[in-house]
């Protein structure tokens, strides 16, 4: 019983820590957005409150939070600053995945524990090229004595200006088969350059820059694992079951924030059936997004990564995307012309939420995957 109470209190402390930063992040968000500047101070604040290590096991010095609590934290952060929420989600899922393996796969502990301890002890920030690499992969790994020589250009690497490690990979030809090698890249390596390329419609402050890797040597012992390119692997089923609910927590938080701004603006207007209808449609879409996200969390909490779990997660992801974007659209309509002004900060939410379209599985891939599952057909190459 004491462990349950302690666990609950620890979870509430993490959510409270996120709430304690909300006002500060909200005050900085507009300036970061207007100047395309990275939310570096916010990352420092996240470190100070222990939120970078929230997903690491308690036994290793972390917060020990699961997907449900981490999602609450991310929603809170995203309501104040979407860019900070997205950077935190990209870091957090890279911690939550090895934490899951540490808890559920005793054989993996020796492999994942060093990274988890670094996150807890050193507050390191992880960036990822996962969405841009995904199942097909990118980059070149040339076999050399004792390891591989890596040449690659990685895109959409959120948090890269402040990241300590890039969790990435590259393709190597092995006996005529294209294999994707997974490894971590130290961002301080001389062969690594962060390019200034991030000029976008929304999520302007995530620092999701291109990263150039030119001739970096990765020794054999630093290769986490290998897999065939262009084909689902059990490790990617695990990634999808944890990363996707966390990432889409950010868009749920943005939708909630857009809704709240629009409601506050509409309440200053005379009551009318038209405003009531818009508000009702908006709240219905938000409820649909929340229900869909809950199905994602429940699928993740089964702790059984599989093709079926991926299907459940990706159906939920699609529904969160559609309904969160719809909330932002209806929020602009409800707010009226005043919502078009930047000072209302509604248009930033509208722009930021558009990024929900681009994480895997995107719409067409998701419907193909779900359709193949329904028909009892293979999904190994649908992504």
C-alpha positions as CSV (number, residue, x, y, z in Angstrom):
1,X,0.0,0.0,0.0
2,X,2.8,2.4,0.9
3,X,4.4,1.9,-2.5
4,X,1.1,2.7,-4.2
5,X,0.7,5.9,-2.2
6,X,4.3,6.9,-2.8
7,X,3.9,6.2,-6.5
8,X,0.7,8.3,-6.7
9,X,2.4,11.2,-4.8
10,X,5.4,11.1,-7.0
11,X,3.2,11.2,-10.1
12,X,1.3,14.2,-8.7
13,X,4.6,15.9,-8.0
14,X,5.7,15.6,-11.6
15,X,2.4,17.1,-12.8
16,X,2.7,19.9,-10.2
17,X,6.3,20.6,-11.4
18,X,5.0,21.0,-15.0
19,X,2.2,23.3,-13.8
20,X,4.8,25.4,-11.9
21,X,6.5,26.2,-15.2
22,X,3.4,27.0,-17.2
23,X,3.2,30.7,-16.6
24,X,6.9,31.2,-17.3
25,X,6.8,29.2,-20.5
26,X,3.7,31.0,-21.7
27,X,5.3,34.4,-21.1
28,X,8.3,33.4,-23.3
29,X,6.4,31.6,-26.1
30,X,5.4,34.5,-28.3
31,X,8.9,36.0,-28.5
32,X,10.4,32.6,-29.3
33,X,7.8,32.1,-32.0
34,X,8.3,35.5,-33.6
35,X,12.1,35.1,-33.6
36,X,12.4,31.4,-34.6
37,X,14.5,31.1,-31.4
38,X,15.0,27.8,-29.6
39,X,13.4,27.4,-26.1
40,X,16.8,26.9,-24.4
41,X,15.9,28.5,-21.1
42,X,12.8,26.4,-20.9
43,X,15.0,23.2,-21.3
44,X,17.1,24.5,-18.4
45,X,14.0,24.9,-16.3
46,X,12.8,21.4,-17.1
47,X,16.2,20.1,-15.9
48,X,15.9,22.0,-12.7
49,X,12.5,20.5,-11.9
50,X,13.5,16.9,-12.8
51,X,11.2,16.6,-15.7
52,X,13.9,15.4,-18.1
53,X,14.3,12.3,-16.0
54,X,10.6,11.8,-15.3
55,X,10.5,8.6,-17.3
56,X,13.6,7.0,-15.9
57,X,13.1,4.3,-13.3
58,X,13.0,5.4,-9.6
59,X,15.6,2.8,-8.8
60,X,18.0,4.6,-11.1
61,X,17.3,8.1,-9.8
62,X,14.4,9.0,-12.1
63,X,10.7,9.8,-11.7
64,X,9.5,6.4,-12.7
65,X,6.5,7.8,-14.5
66,X,4.5,5.7,-17.0
67,X,2.9,6.8,-20.2
68,X,-0.3,8.1,-18.6
69,X,1.4,10.4,-16.2
70,X,4.0,11.5,-18.8
71,X,1.1,12.4,-21.1
72,X,-0.4,14.6,-18.4
73,X,2.9,16.4,-17.9
74,X,3.2,16.9,-21.7
75,X,-0.3,18.3,-22.0
76,X,0.4,20.8,-19.3
77,X,3.6,22.0,-20.9
78,X,2.1,22.2,-24.4
79,X,-0.8,24.3,-23.2
80,X,1.7,27.0,-22.3
81,X,4.2,26.5,-25.1
82,X,3.7,23.9,-27.9
83,X,7.3,24.0,-29.0
84,X,8.6,23.2,-25.5
85,X,6.0,20.4,-25.2
86,X,7.2,18.8,-28.5
87,X,10.9,19.0,-27.6
88,X,10.1,17.4,-24.2
89,X,8.0,14.7,-25.9
90,X,10.8,13.8,-28.3
91,X,13.2,13.5,-25.4
92,X,10.8,11.7,-23.1
93,X,9.9,8.9,-25.4
94,X,13.6,8.2,-25.9
95,X,13.8,7.7,-22.1
96,X,10.5,5.9,-21.7
97,X,11.4,3.2,-24.3
98,X,14.6,2.0,-22.5
99,X,12.8,2.4,-19.2
100,X,10.1,0.0,-20.4
101,X,12.8,-2.5,-21.5
102,X,14.6,-2.1,-18.1
103,X,11.3,-2.9,-16.3
104,X,9.9,-5.7,-18.6
105,X,13.0,-7.3,-20.1
106,X,15.6,-8.3,-17.5
107,X,18.1,-9.3,-20.3
108,X,18.1,-5.8,-21.6
109,X,19.0,-4.1,-18.3
110,X,22.7,-4.1,-18.8
111,X,22.3,-2.5,-22.2
112,X,19.8,0.3,-21.3
113,X,20.9,1.1,-17.8
114,X,23.9,3.3,-18.6
115,X,21.8,5.7,-20.7
116,X,19.0,5.8,-18.1
117,X,21.6,6.6,-15.4
118,X,23.0,9.4,-17.5
119,X,19.6,10.9,-17.9
120,X,18.9,10.7,-14.2
121,X,22.4,11.7,-13.0
122,X,23.5,14.2,-15.6
123,X,20.1,15.6,-16.9
124,X,21.2,15.0,-20.5
125,X,18.8,15.9,-23.3
126,X,18.1,13.4,-26.1
127,X,17.3,14.3,-29.6
128,X,16.0,11.9,-32.2
129,X,15.9,11.4,-36.0
130,X,13.2,8.7,-35.6
131,X,10.4,10.3,-37.5
132,X,12.6,11.2,-40.4
133,X,14.4,7.9,-40.5
134,X,11.4,5.7,-39.4
135,X,11.2,2.3,-40.9
136,X,13.1,2.9,-44.2
137,X,16.0,4.6,-42.5
138,X,18.6,7.1,-44.0
139,X,22.3,7.7,-44.0
140,X,25.3,5.6,-44.9
141,X,27.3,3.3,-42.6
142,X,30.5,2.1,-44.2
143,X,32.1,-1.0,-42.6
144,X,35.7,-0.2,-41.4
145,X,38.0,-2.0,-39.0
146,X,36.3,-2.2,-35.6
147,X,33.1,-0.5,-36.5
148,X,31.4,1.8,-39.0
149,X,32.1,5.2,-40.6
150,X,28.8,7.2,-40.7
151,X,27.8,9.8,-43.2
152,X,24.3,11.2,-42.9
153,X,22.0,14.3,-42.9
154,X,19.3,13.9,-40.3
155,X,16.2,16.2,-40.3
156,X,13.5,17.1,-37.8
157,X,15.9,16.6,-34.9
158,X,13.9,18.5,-32.2
159,X,15.9,19.9,-29.4
160,X,19.2,19.6,-31.3
161,X,20.7,23.0,-30.3
162,X,20.8,21.8,-26.6
163,X,20.9,18.0,-27.1
164,X,23.7,15.9,-25.7
165,X,23.0,12.7,-27.7
166,X,21.3,12.1,-31.0
167,X,19.5,8.8,-31.1
168,X,19.8,7.8,-34.7
169,X,21.1,5.3,-37.2
170,X,22.4,4.6,-40.7
171,X,22.1,2.0,-43.5
172,X,24.8,-0.6,-44.1
173,X,25.0,-3.2,-46.9
174,X,25.5,-6.6,-45.3
175,X,25.8,-9.5,-47.7
176,X,23.5,-7.8,-50.2
177,X,20.9,-6.9,-47.5
178,X,20.2,-3.3,-46.5
179,X,20.5,-3.2,-42.7
180,X,19.7,-0.2,-40.5
181,X,22.1,0.2,-37.5
182,X,20.8,2.0,-34.4
183,X,23.2,4.0,-32.3
184,X,23.7,7.2,-30.3
185,X,25.8,10.1,-31.6
186,X,27.4,12.5,-29.1
187,X,26.5,16.0,-30.3
188,X,29.9,17.4,-29.3
189,X,31.7,15.2,-31.8
190,X,33.8,17.1,-34.3
191,X,32.1,15.2,-37.1
192,X,28.6,16.5,-36.1
193,X,27.2,19.9,-37.3
194,X,23.9,21.4,-36.4
195,X,22.6,23.3,-39.4
196,X,20.4,26.4,-39.1
197,X,17.5,25.1,-41.3
198,X,14.4,25.3,-39.1
199,X,12.1,28.0,-40.6
200,X,8.5,26.6,-40.5
201,X,4.8,27.3,-40.3
202,X,4.5,26.2,-36.7
203,X,6.5,24.7,-33.8
204,X,9.1,27.4,-34.7
205,X,11.0,27.1,-31.4
206,X,11.7,23.4,-31.3
207,X,15.2,23.7,-32.8
208,X,14.3,20.8,-35.1
209,X,17.4,21.5,-37.2
210,X,19.1,19.3,-39.8
211,X,22.1,17.5,-38.4
212,X,25.1,16.8,-40.6
213,X,27.3,13.8,-39.7
214,X,30.5,13.6,-41.7
215,X,32.7,10.5,-41.2
216,X,31.9,9.8,-37.6
217,X,33.3,6.5,-36.4
218,X,30.9,4.3,-34.4
219,X,32.6,1.2,-32.8
220,X,30.9,-2.2,-33.0
221,X,30.1,-2.2,-29.3
222,X,28.1,1.0,-29.6
223,X,25.6,-0.5,-32.2
224,X,22.4,-1.1,-30.2
225,X,20.9,-3.4,-32.7
226,X,20.4,-4.0,-36.5
227,X,17.3,-4.5,-38.5
228,X,16.2,-4.8,-42.1
229,X,15.3,-1.5,-43.7
230,X,11.8,-1.0,-45.0
231,X,10.3,-3.6,-42.7
232,X,8.6,-3.5,-39.3
233,X,10.7,-4.9,-36.4
234,X,9.5,-5.7,-32.8
235,X,11.6,-2.8,-31.6
236,X,9.6,-0.4,-33.8
237,X,6.4,-1.8,-32.4
238,X,7.6,-0.9,-29.0
239,X,8.6,2.6,-30.1
240,X,5.2,3.2,-31.6
241,X,3.3,1.9,-28.5
242,X,5.2,4.4,-26.3
243,X,6.3,7.3,-28.5
244,X,3.0,8.0,-30.3
245,X,0.8,8.5,-27.3
246,X,3.4,10.8,-25.7
247,X,3.9,12.9,-28.9
248,X,0.1,13.3,-29.4
249,X,-0.3,14.4,-25.8
250,X,1.2,17.7,-27.0
251,X,-1.4,18.2,-29.7
252,X,-4.2,17.4,-27.1
253,X,-2.7,20.1,-24.9
254,X,-2.6,22.5,-27.8
255,X,-6.2,21.8,-28.6
256,X,-7.3,22.4,-25.0
257,X,-5.4,25.7,-25.0
258,X,-6.9,26.8,-28.2
259,X,-10.4,26.0,-26.9
260,X,-9.8,27.9,-23.6
261,X,-8.6,31.0,-25.5
262,X,-11.6,31.0,-27.8
263,X,-14.1,30.4,-25.0
264,X,-12.7,33.3,-23.0
265,X,-13.0,35.5,-26.1
266,X,-16.6,34.3,-26.9
267,X,-17.8,34.9,-23.4
268,X,-17.3,38.6,-23.9
269,X,-19.8,38.6,-26.8
270,X,-23.6,38.6,-26.5
271,X,-25.1,35.1,-26.3
272,X,-26.3,33.7,-29.6
273,X,-27.3,30.3,-31.1
274,X,-24.4,30.6,-33.6
275,X,-21.8,31.0,-30.9
276,X,-23.3,28.2,-28.9
277,X,-23.2,25.9,-31.9
278,X,-19.6,26.7,-32.6
279,X,-18.7,26.2,-28.9
280,X,-20.6,22.9,-28.8
281,X,-18.9,21.6,-32.0
282,X,-15.5,22.6,-30.7
283,X,-16.0,20.9,-27.3
284,X,-17.4,17.8,-29.0
285,X,-14.2,17.6,-31.2
286,X,-12.0,18.1,-28.1
287,X,-13.9,15.3,-26.3
288,X,-13.4,13.0,-29.3
289,X,-9.7,13.8,-29.3
290,X,-9.5,13.0,-25.6
291,X,-11.4,9.7,-26.0
292,X,-9.1,8.7,-28.9
293,X,-6.0,9.5,-26.9
294,X,-7.3,7.5,-24.0
295,X,-7.5,4.4,-26.3
296,X,-3.8,5.0,-27.2
297,X,-2.8,5.1,-23.6
298,X,-4.8,1.9,-22.8
299,X,-3.2,0.1,-25.8
300,X,0.2,1.2,-24.5
301,X,-0.6,0.1,-21.0
302,X,-1.2,-3.5,-22.2
303,X,2.6,-3.7,-22.3
304,X,2.3,-6.0,-25.3
305,X,3.9,-4.4,-28.4
306,X,2.6,-6.1,-31.5
307,X,1.1,-5.4,-34.9
308,X,-2.3,-5.3,-33.2
309,X,-1.1,-2.8,-30.6
310,X,0.4,-0.6,-33.4
311,X,-3.0,-0.7,-35.1
312,X,-4.9,0.5,-32.0
313,X,-2.3,3.2,-31.4
314,X,-2.3,4.5,-34.9
315,X,-6.1,4.6,-35.2
316,X,-6.1,6.7,-32.0
317,X,-3.3,8.9,-33.4
318,X,-5.3,9.6,-36.6
319,X,-8.4,10.5,-34.6
320,X,-6.4,12.8,-32.3
321,X,-4.9,14.5,-35.3
322,X,-8.2,15.1,-37.0
323,X,-10.1,16.3,-34.0
324,X,-7.3,18.4,-32.5
325,X,-6.9,20.3,-35.8
326,X,-10.7,20.6,-35.9
327,X,-10.7,22.1,-32.4
328,X,-8.2,24.8,-33.6
329,X,-10.2,25.6,-36.7
330,X,-13.5,26.0,-34.7
331,X,-11.6,28.0,-32.1
332,X,-10.7,30.6,-34.7
333,X,-14.3,30.7,-35.9
334,X,-15.6,31.1,-32.4
335,X,-13.1,33.8,-31.6
336,X,-14.0,35.7,-34.8
337,X,-11.7,38.3,-36.4
338,X,-10.1,39.2,-33.1
339,X,-8.6,35.7,-33.0
340,X,-6.6,36.6,-36.1
341,X,-4.4,38.9,-34.1
342,X,-1.1,37.5,-32.8
343,X,-1.6,39.1,-29.4
344,X,-4.4,36.7,-28.7
345,X,-2.0,33.7,-29.2
346,X,-4.7,31.6,-30.8
347,X,-3.2,31.7,-34.3
348,X,0.1,30.3,-32.8
349,X,-1.8,27.3,-31.5
350,X,-3.5,26.9,-34.8
351,X,-0.1,26.9,-36.6
352,X,1.6,24.6,-34.1
353,X,-1.2,22.0,-34.1
354,X,-0.7,21.5,-37.9
355,X,2.4,19.5,-37.1
356,X,0.1,16.7,-35.9
357,X,-0.2,15.8,-39.6
358,X,3.4,14.7,-40.0
359,X,4.4,12.1,-37.4
360,X,4.1,8.4,-38.4
361,X,1.9,6.8,-39.3
362,X,0.5,9.5,-41.5
363,X,-3.1,9.3,-42.8
364,X,-2.7,7.2,-45.9
365,X,-0.2,4.8,-44.3
366,X,-2.5,4.4,-41.3
367,X,-5.6,3.6,-43.3
368,X,-3.6,1.1,-45.4
369,X,-2.2,-0.5,-42.3
370,X,-5.6,-0.7,-40.5
371,X,-7.2,-2.0,-43.7
372,X,-4.7,-4.8,-44.1
373,X,-5.1,-5.7,-40.4
374,X,-8.9,-5.9,-40.9
375,X,-8.5,-8.1,-44.0
376,X,-6.0,-10.4,-42.3
377,X,-3.2,-9.4,-44.7
378,X,0.5,-8.7,-44.0
379,X,1.5,-5.2,-42.6
380,X,5.3,-5.8,-42.5
381,X,6.0,-3.3,-45.2
382,X,3.2,-0.7,-44.6
383,X,4.5,2.4,-43.0
